[in-house]
Amino acid sequence: MLVMRPATAEDSEPIVAMTQARADWLEARGLHGQGWREFAPEYGRQAADADCPMWVLTRDGQVAGATCLYEESPAWFWTPEECAETAYFVASTVTDPAFAGQGFGHLMLRWVLDHAARSGREWVRRGTIEPGLVRYYTQVQGWQIVREQERGGVTVVGLARRAELQPDLPVLTGAPVS
C-alpha cells in the first residue's frame, strides 16, 4: 500500500539514506548527484522540523520518496499576482532508486495535484534547473512552463499546473507516524 503522510523525526535517517542512494544512482548514470549527496543531511533534518512542510511517500511503511510542499511560492521568481493566487509550491522531490521504474515521483506529484484541489488551491508550482526534468514534466506530466529566469549563474525554469482531483490515484493520505 502507498501512503503519503507528513514526515516525522523517525523519517530522518531513512530520508538521508534515500537521498544519498539517489546521489549514487545519478552518478552511476553520469548525472550530477553531488548536490544531493551534500544536501542529504539537511534534508533528513527537515523531516524532524515540525515547521518544514515535508511529506513522505511510504510503501508498506518504508520511505520510498519525499517532497516539500510550501504554501507560498518564492517571491523572487513568481509575480506578486501569482503569489496572491492560492497555490502549493513543490520542492526537493526525491525518490528511492530501489523503487526505480515504478513511477513513484509521478505518483507523488499527482498526489500533490489532488491534495491541492482538495485543499482549495488553484495551482501547483515547481521549479527546476535540469533540462531533462523540464522535458519530462512538460511532455509526460502535463506541466506548463511559466517562465525562465537566471539566478546564481543557472537558469531556473518555473512550471505550473492547475490543481485537479485525481480520482484513480492509488495513494492514500495518512497521518504522521507517532
N, C-alpha and C positions, 0 to 999 in steps of 0.2 A: 504494500500500500504506500502511496506517495502522499505526503502531508507537508504543507507549507505552514510554518509557525514562527513566531518571534524567537530570535536567538536568545540564549541564556549563557551564563558563565560556564556551564557544563559543556557548551559547544566550542569554547575557546581552543582547546587542544586539537580537536578534530578539524576545525577550520584552518588552523596553522598547518597541520599535516596535509590537508587537501590542497591548500594554496601552494605549498612547496612542491607537492606532486604535480600540480598544474604547471609550475615553472619547469620542472624536469621534462614533462611531456612536451611543452612548447620547444624547449631547447633541443630535444631529441629530433624534432621535425625542422630544425634550422630556423625557428622563430625566436623572437626575443622574450625570454622568460625571466631574465634577471630582475626586472622591475617587480614582478610578482613575488619572487624569492625575497627581495628586500622588504616588500610590503606585508608579507605573511605574518610576522609577529604583531604588527599594528592591527591587521585585520582580525586576528584572533582576540586581541584586546578589545576591539569594538564589540565583539559578541557579548562581552561581560559588562559593557557600558549600557546601563538602563536607558540612557538618553540617546543612544545610537539606534536608528531605525533599521536594524538588520533583521532579515528573515532568512530562515534556512529551509531548504527542501530536504526532507528525510525520506528514505526508502526503508521500510521495516525498521524504523528507529535510527538508522545510520545516516549521518550527514552526507548528502550527495551533492549539495550546492548551497550557495549563499548569495544574497544580494542586499543592497541597502536601498531603502525606499523613502526618499525625503519628501516632505510636504511642501517644500519650496524649491523652485528651480533657481540655479545660480544666476544672480543678477548681472554678473559680468558678461554673460552670454545671451540671456533672454531679455527681450524688451520689457519695459515697465508694463505695457499692455498684456504681454504674455505672462509675466509674473503675477498679474492680477487675476488671471484665469485659474480655475481650480484644476490642479494637476499634481501628479506624483512625478518625481524625478528619480530614475533608476540609476544606480551607480555601483561599481565594483562587483559585478556579477562573476562568480567563479563556480565551476562545476568540477567534481572529482573525475579525473581521467579514468578511474576504474570503471566508470559508467559511460565511457565514450561511445558515441553512436546511438545512444538511447534517447537523445533529444531532450535531456533534462534542462538545458539552458533555454531552449524554446518553450518548454512547459512552464518554466518559472516566469518567463515574460508573458505568456498567455495568462498565467495566474494573476500577474500584476494588472493586466488589462481588465480582467474580471473583477478583481478586488477594487480597482479604481472606479469602475462602473457601479459596483455595489455600495461604494463609499460616497457616491455623488460627485465624483471628479469628472471633468470633461476630457482631460488629456493625460497621456503618459509621455514623458520625455526622457531622453537619454543623450549622451554624447560619447564620442569615441575618436581616437586618433588613428585607428587601424583601418586602412582602406579595405582589407578583406572583410572586416566586420561590417563596414558600411554597405558593401555589396550584399552580404548575407542578410542584414537587417532589411534592406530595401527590396531585394529580389525574392527572398524566401519568406520573410516575416511580414512584409507589407508596411514597413515604416516609411515615412516621407522625410526627405532631407529638408530642414527648415533653413539652415544657413551654415556657412563655414566661416571660421574666424581664427586668426593667428593668435597664439598665446604661448609664451615661453619658448618660441622657436619651433613650435609644431602647429599643424593645422587641426583644429578641433571641429568635428562635424556634429551638429545638433540635429537630432531626429525626433519625430513625434508621431504618435498615433492617437486617434480618438479612443477614449475608454469604451470598452464594449463587453457585454456579458459573453462568457464562453460556456454555453450550456453543456457541451460534451467534454469538458475539462476533467481528466482523470486524476485531479489533485484535490485533496481535501484541505480545508483551513483548520488548523489546530491551535490549541492554547499552548503557552510555554510549558516546557517540561519542568516540574518542580523537584 
